[in-house]
């Protein structure tokens, strides 16, 4: 294998790892933490606690949102597992001495598909929750989501 191909493969691996890590961080940050701009002298908390603290969730809203949160958490864990498996598959593909471009592209495709599925599920979840919020609550949630996604 030429040194040019090796450098290409190394670049692809690190790019994929960076993309996978970014997808994980965005999802983790969005679901379980809020940015310093929202902290106001208290430690980061998960989205559920943030919603109750900042959105004045009513007992009726809580009753509707709780099953959605539990269902989404199961899906999120499943998708995170798929993302990790795709990362491992790509790493193994790159290390395989018989690796070829088709195998590498298939592993990258699986990784990209897993990242996209996790990001889409996360955003879909926010829009489902938004249906149960008053307009002012929904605006705060979308602002928090936006800030979480664009945070350095």
N, C-alpha and C positions, 0 to 999 in steps of 0.2 A: 504494500500500500504506500503510495507516494506521500511525501510530507505535506503536500498541498491538500490531499484528501483527508489526512489526519487532522490538519488544522481546521478544515471545513467541518469535520465531525465534532471536534472539540467545541467549535463555535456554536454549532447547532445544539449540542448537549447543554452548554451553559445558557444559551438563549431559552431553551425549553425549560430548564430548571428555574431560570429567572421568571419566566412567564407563569410557571406553576406556583412558585413562591408568591408572586404578586397576586394571583387569583386567590390563594389561600389567605393571604394577609387581608385583602379587601373584604373577603367574606367574613373572616374572623372578626375584623375590626367592626364591620357593619353590624354583625349580629351580637357581639358581646361587649363592645366597648363604645364609648363615645369620645370624641376629640377633646382636647384641652379647652377648646372654645366653649364646650358645653359643661366642663367639669365644675366650674365655680366652687373651688375649694373642697371637692370631695373626690374620692378615688373613682376610677372608671368602674362601670357596672355593666351588666348585660342589658340587651335591648328591652327585655321585659320589665326590668326594674326601672330603666330610664323612662319607658312609656308611662309607668305608674307615677313616677316622680314628676315628670315634666308635662304630661298630657292630661292629667286629671281624669284618668280612666274611670268611668262609672262602673258599678257592680254589673250592670247589664252588658256593658261593653266587654268587661273582663270575661264574663260567661261566654260570650261569642268568640273572643280572641284566644282564650286559653286552648281550646282544642286545635285551633289553627297553628298555634305556637308548637304544641306537642307534635303534631303531624309534620310540620316543617322541620323540626329538629331531627326527626327520624330520617327524613329525606336528605337533609344537609349532611348528616353523618354518613349516609350511604354514598352520596356524591363525593364527599371528601375521601372516602376509602377508594372509590374508583379513580379519583385524581392521583392518589398516592400510588396505586397499582400502575397507572399509566406512566408515572415518573420512573418507577422501578423498571418497567418494561423498556422504556427508552434507554435507561442506563445500561441494562443488560444487552440491549441491541447494539449499543455503541461499543461495548466491551467485547462482543462476540467477534472472533477472528474471521468468521464467515459472513460477517455483516455486509449487506449490500444496500444500495440506495433505496430499493423497494421496501426492504425491511425497516430501514430508518424512517422512510416516509409514512409507513403504516403506523409505526410507534408514535411519530409526531402527530399524526391524524387522531389517534386515540387520545393523546394528551390534550390536544386542542378541543376535541369533542367534550372531554371531561371538564375542562376549564369552562367552556361555554355553558355546559349544562348547569354547573354550580352557580355561575353568575346569573343565568336566566332564572333559575329557581329562586334565587335570593330576591331578585327584582320582582318576579311574579308574586312572591310572598308579601312584599311591601304593598303592592297594589291591591292584593286581596284584603290585607288589614285596613287599608285606607277606606274601603267601603263601609267599615264599621265605626269610623271616626267622624266627628263633627268637622266642618271645613277648617276651622282654626287648628284643630288637632292634626288633621291630615297635612296641613301646610308645615307645621313644626316637624312632623315625621319626615316629610320629603326634604326639608331643609337639612335635618340631621343626616339623612341618607346621602344627600348630595355632598355634604361636608365630609362625611366618612369616606366616600369614594374618591374625593379629590384631595384629601389630606396627604401631605408629603410623608 
